Every structure is written in C-alpha cells, then in structure tokens.
Amino acid sequence: CFFFQAEDGIRDVERSRGLGDVYKRQDSEAAKQKRELFEEQGEGWISNFLSKRGCDIFCDIEKDFIRDEFNLKGLSNYVPHFLKILQTILDINTIPPGMHHDPSANLDKETIRTNAILLYGLLHARYIQPKKGMEKMLLKYQNALYGSCPRVKCEKQLMLPVGETDMPKVKTLKLFCPRCQEVYIPKSKKLAVIDGAFFGASFPLMFLLNFPDQKPQKKINFVPAICGFKIHSTCFNHPVKVDYNLATNEYELIPRPVAEFTSDPLLQDGERRQFIDSSNSCLLYTSDAADDTPCVDLGGRRIIKK
C-alpha cells in the first residue's frame, strides 16, 4: 500500500488506492486552492478589464466599495440597465439586498460591455476621492503613468488626470500640470479617448491637498529677450500690418512705427530723451543689469531708457 507524503511531513491517515488516487487528490487540492485564490483576488470582470491595454490608468476598486449603496447613489440616472450592469461588474447572479429585479434581459455583449465600463468609470471617480483610492493614485502618479508636462519651464513635471466636467459623455480626459497649473490634451491615444468624468474635475486639487509634499516648485515664466535685454511691456502697442504687394504677388509685413534712435553727437542725453518721447513710440529694450544707468549701449548705439 502507498501513503501520500505531504510537504509538511504529515501523512494521510486514509489508505491510498494507488498512485492514480494520489495524483487525483493532488489535482483536486490544487484546483481548490486556485479557486480560493481566484475568489480572494476578486478576479472576474474587474481584473479582466484592468488587464486590458490602456486600462492601467484606473485603480482596482474593491467589491465592498461597489456593494455600498451610498457609493451607487445617483448612478442609475447615467447607466442604462443599471442592476444588470452592476451584477456584471460584481460577477454575481443574485440581486443585491434591498434592490429590485431589473426587468431588462437578453442584452447583447456590446451593450453590457459599454455600460459596464461607464459604471466602473463613474465609480472610479468616487473611489479616488477618499484616502485609500488617493494612495493608489499616488503610486500611479509617481510612476509617471499620466506623462509629464510639455512646457519647457516645467522641467518634465508629472501631470495628473482631470475632467473638465463631472458629467459623463461630455468631455474627454485632460492632463493637469501642478506647476504651471495649465490643462493639456493628452498625447497618448489611450488617454485621449477616456471620458473625463471617470476622474472628475476636482481630483487634482484634492490630490495636492492630501499630499502637500507633492506640490511642485513655483512656476517659472519665460521672459522674451533680444541680445540679452528684456522687451519693454509697451513695445507691443502697435500691431504689425499685413499688406499685399501686387508687383511681387506676395504678402508683406509692415512693422509698426518705432522711434528712430539718433546717434547725433551734438544732442545731449536730455535732448535725446525728448526726441524719443516726442515720437509717440516706445523703448524696445530694458535691462535689469542697467537699471542704475540712464542709457544702455547696444551694438554701438546708446539707447535711452524710458
């Protein structure tokens, strides 16, 4: 007779009918463990959905959160065949307590799939607001799952997902930069097709309030300059004209009137300043390094500061 030797050294007290019986019991126990692991991990519609390409941007929502009637309040107004779709997400065939049977039946797979994604997305927007969901979003944010800001001065600052509205099927997902506080259209196709309501319009600010250490440095603005000199704020008062030249059959840019910089050595600084001020124009350049001097030497020309 044979006995099955377990890994922990404990033998079966029941006599074995042979090796075939041993392997059969091993397969049965493995199947049982696999089934328990399957139920413990909550595999089903949710795990199948999150395993698809591009769905890694969503958090794994616990089924206890979905079963809570408080978290489901008002969602039936946006999701057709709500109870049927809810049962699909929860992988159950019974009706949750306190809910009535949904008369709709025999729905096609595409309708179920579309509405299930819609319901899961709306639940996701509510799930990431509390601390537990926010912590999951923090890991995704730190792994640069949503990309970085395309603005040069933001120095590849990580971005957060945001919706322009909480209403579904209105606006697609956008990306919010915490540094420049601007909203951008995602470059990634997988993000560009996501409904913005699946993350909500309040998420970025709630995220930064919960994790103040993730707040980036102060925004740095780009300062236009010519030859190292900043452009004066009044130099754009006169717009550039576009004129059509019949002789060349081309469009030409006619610059705005600018004060002529005189280099007449007979004029003193006061007369030079009066000449520029009387021309109804503005000074082109100023410099922080030359704030203490009445004029700036640029390319051999003395430019009087206004």
C-alpha positions in Angstrom: 0.0 0.0 0.0 1.0 3.6 -0.6 0.7 6.7 1.6 0.9 10.2 0.3 3.7 12.1 1.9 2.7 15.8 2.4 5.1 18.7 2.2 4.8 19.3 6.0 5.7 15.7 6.8 2.1 14.7 7.8 0.9 11.5 6.2 -2.7 10.8 5.2 -4.5 8.5 7.7 -6.6 7.1 4.9 -5.2 4.3 2.9 -4.5 5.1 -0.7 -5.8 3.1 -3.6 -2.6 3.7 -5.6 -0.7 6.5 -7.4 -3.6 7.4 -9.5 -5.6 8.3 -6.4 -2.7 10.3 -5.1 -2.5 12.4 -8.3 -6.2 12.8 -8.4 -6.3 14.2 -4.9 -3.4 16.5 -5.7 -5.2 17.9 -8.7 -8.4 18.3 -6.6 -6.5 20.2 -3.9 -4.7 22.4 -6.5 -8.0 23.2 -8.1 -9.5 24.1 -4.8 -6.5 26.4 -3.9 -6.7 28.0 -7.3 -10.4 28.6 -6.9 -9.9 30.1 -3.4 -7.1 32.3 -4.8 -9.4 33.3 -7.7 -12.1 34.4 -5.2 -9.7 36.0 -2.9 -8.1 38.2 -5.5 -11.5 39.1 -6.9 -10.7 38.1 -10.4 -13.6 38.4 -12.8 -14.9 41.3 -14.8 -12.8 43.9 -13.0 -9.5 42.1 -13.3 -10.2 41.3 -16.9 -11.0 45.0 -17.6 -7.9 46.3 -15.8 -5.6 43.8 -17.6 -6.5 45.3 -21.0 -4.1 47.6 -22.7 -4.6 51.2 -21.6 -6.7 50.4 -18.6 -3.8 50.5 -16.2 -4.6 54.2 -15.5 -7.6 53.0 -13.4 -7.4 51.8 -9.8 -8.6 48.4 -8.7 -11.9 49.1 -6.9 -12.8 46.7 -4.1 -16.1 45.0 -4.4 -17.2 46.1 -0.9 -17.0 49.7 -2.2 -19.2 48.8 -5.2 -21.7 47.0 -3.0 -22.2 50.0 -0.7 -25.5 51.7 -1.7 -24.1 55.1 -0.7 -21.5 54.9 -3.4 -24.0 53.9 -6.0 -26.4 56.7 -5.3 -27.5 58.6 -8.4 -25.5 56.4 -10.9 -28.6 54.7 -12.2 -29.5 58.0 -13.9 -26.5 57.7 -16.2 -26.2 53.9 -16.7 -28.9 52.1 -18.6 -29.9 48.6 -17.3 -28.2 49.6 -14.0 -28.9 46.4 -12.0 -27.9 44.1 -14.8 -24.6 46.0 -15.3 -24.0 46.1 -11.6 -24.3 42.3 -11.4 -21.9 42.0 -14.3 -19.2 44.0 -12.6 -19.7 42.1 -9.3 -19.7 38.7 -11.1 -22.9 37.7 -9.3 -26.1 36.1 -10.5 -28.2 37.2 -7.5 -29.7 40.5 -6.8 -28.0 42.6 -4.1 -30.1 43.1 -0.9 -32.5 46.0 -1.0 -32.7 46.1 -4.8 -35.4 45.1 -7.1 -35.1 42.8 -10.1 -34.2 44.5 -13.4 -36.8 43.6 -16.0 -34.3 44.1 -18.8 -32.7 40.8 -20.0 -31.0 39.3 -23.0 -28.8 42.3 -23.6 -26.1 41.9 -26.2 -22.5 41.7 -25.1 -21.5 45.0 -26.6 -24.2 46.9 -24.7 -23.2 45.2 -21.5 -19.5 45.9 -22.1 -20.1 49.6 -22.9 -22.4 50.2 -19.9 -20.1 48.2 -17.6 -17.2 50.4 -18.5 -19.3 53.5 -17.9 -20.5 52.4 -14.5 -17.0 51.4 -13.4 -15.6 54.7 -14.6 -18.2 56.7 -12.6 -17.5 54.6 -9.6 -13.8 55.2 -10.1 -14.2 59.0 -9.9 -15.8 58.5 -6.5 -13.3 55.8 -5.4 -10.2 58.0 -5.9 -11.6 60.8 -3.6 -11.1 59.0 -0.2 -7.7 58.3 1.2 -7.4 54.7 0.1 -8.1 55.5 -3.5 -5.9 58.6 -3.3 -2.9 56.5 -2.2 -3.3 54.2 -5.2 -3.4 57.2 -7.5 -0.2 58.5 -5.8 1.7 55.4 -6.9 0.5 55.8 -10.4 1.4 59.5 -10.4 4.9 58.7 -9.1 5.4 56.1 -11.8 4.7 58.8 -14.4 1.7 56.9 -15.7 0.0 60.1 -16.9 3.0 61.6 -18.5 4.9 64.9 -17.9 4.2 68.5 -18.8 5.3 69.5 -22.3 6.1 73.1 -21.1 9.9 73.7 -21.1 10.0 75.7 -17.9 8.1 73.0 -16.0 11.1 70.7 -16.5 9.1 67.5 -17.1 6.8 68.0 -14.1 4.5 65.0 -13.7 0.8 65.6 -14.5 -2.5 64.5 -13.0 -5.7 63.3 -14.8 -8.6 65.7 -14.7 -12.0 66.0 -16.3 -13.5 69.3 -17.4 -16.8 68.2 -16.0 -18.3 65.5 -13.8 -21.0 64.7 -16.4 -20.2 61.6 -18.4 -20.1 61.6 -22.3 -19.4 65.3 -22.5 -15.6 65.9 -22.4 -12.6 63.6 -22.8 -9.8 63.3 -20.2 -7.3 66.1 -19.9 -4.0 66.4 -18.0 -3.3 69.0 -15.3 0.2 70.2 -14.5 0.6 71.2 -10.8 3.5 73.5 -11.6 2.1 75.8 -14.3 -1.5 74.9 -13.4 -2.5 74.5 -17.0 -4.6 71.8 -18.6 -3.3 69.9 -21.7 -4.7 67.5 -24.2 -3.0 64.1 -23.8 -0.6 63.0 -26.4 -1.2 59.3 -25.7 -4.1 57.8 -27.6 -5.1 55.6 -24.7 -5.7 58.7 -22.6 -7.3 60.8 -25.2 -10.3 58.5 -25.6 -11.1 58.2 -21.9 -14.1 60.0 -20.5 -13.1 62.9 -18.3 -15.9 62.1 -15.8 -14.0 58.9 -14.9 -11.6 61.0 -12.9 -13.7 64.1 -12.2 -12.9 67.8 -12.2 -11.9 68.0 -8.5 -9.3 65.3 -8.4 -6.1 67.3 -8.9 -6.8 69.8 -6.2 -7.9 67.2 -3.8 -4.8 65.2 -4.5 -2.5 68.2 -3.8 -4.4 69.0 -0.6 -4.0 65.4 0.6 -0.3 65.2 -0.4 1.2 68.6 0.1 4.7 67.2 -0.3 3.9 66.5 -3.9 3.3 70.2 -4.6 6.0 71.3 -7.1 8.1 74.4 -7.0 6.8 77.8 -8.0 6.1 78.4 -11.7 8.9 79.9 -13.8 7.8 82.1 -16.7 9.7 82.5 -19.9 11.0 86.1 -20.4 11.5 87.1 -24.1 14.8 89.0 -24.7 16.8 90.4 -27.6 20.5 90.3 -27.2 20.0 89.6 -23.5 17.7 92.6 -23.0 14.1 92.1 -21.9 11.5 93.6 -24.2 9.6 96.6 -22.7 6.0 95.9 -21.9 4.8 98.8 -24.1 6.6 97.7 -27.3 3.6 95.7 -28.5 1.2 98.5 -28.5 1.4 98.9 -32.3 0.5 95.7 -34.2 2.2 94.6 -37.4 0.3 95.2 -40.6 0.0 92.7 -43.4 -0.1 94.3 -46.9 -0.5 92.6 -50.3 2.1 93.6 -52.9 0.6 93.4 -56.4 4.0 93.7 -58.1 5.5 90.6 -56.4 2.2 88.9 -55.8 3.2 88.3 -52.2 2.1 89.4 -48.7 4.5 91.8 -46.9 4.8 92.6 -43.2 4.8 96.3 -42.5 6.3 96.8 -39.0 4.8 99.3 -36.5 6.3 102.8 -36.3 9.3 102.8 -34.0 11.3 105.7 -32.7 14.4 106.5 -34.6 17.5 106.1 -32.5 19.7 109.1 -33.2 23.4 108.9 -32.9 24.0 112.7 -33.4 26.8 113.5 -31.0 25.6 117.1 -30.8 22.5 116.0 -28.9 22.8 115.8 -25.1 21.2 113.0 -23.1 18.2 115.2 -22.2 17.6 116.2 -25.8 17.9 112.6 -26.9 15.3 111.5 -24.4 13.0 114.4 -25.5 13.4 113.3 -29.2 12.4 109.7 -28.4 9.5 110.7 -26.2 8.1 113.1 -28.8 7.9 110.4 -31.5 4.8 108.7 -29.8 6.6 105.3 -29.7 8.2 103.2 -27.0 11.5 102.0 -26.0 12.3 98.5 -27.2 14.7 97.2 -24.6 15.3 97.4 -20.9 17.8 95.5 -18.8 17.9 94.6 -15.1 21.7 95.0 -15.2 21.4 98.6 -16.4 18.6 99.8 -14.1 21.0 102.3 -12.5 22.2 103.9 -15.7 20.2 106.4 -17.9 21.1 104.6 -21.1 22.2 101.2 -22.5 24.9 100.6 -25.1 23.6 98.0 -27.6 25.7 97.3 -30.7 27.4 100.7 -30.7 24.1 102.6 -30.1 23.1 104.3 -27.0 19.5 103.5 -26.2 17.8 105.8 -23.8 15.6 104.1 -21.2 12.1 105.3 -20.7 
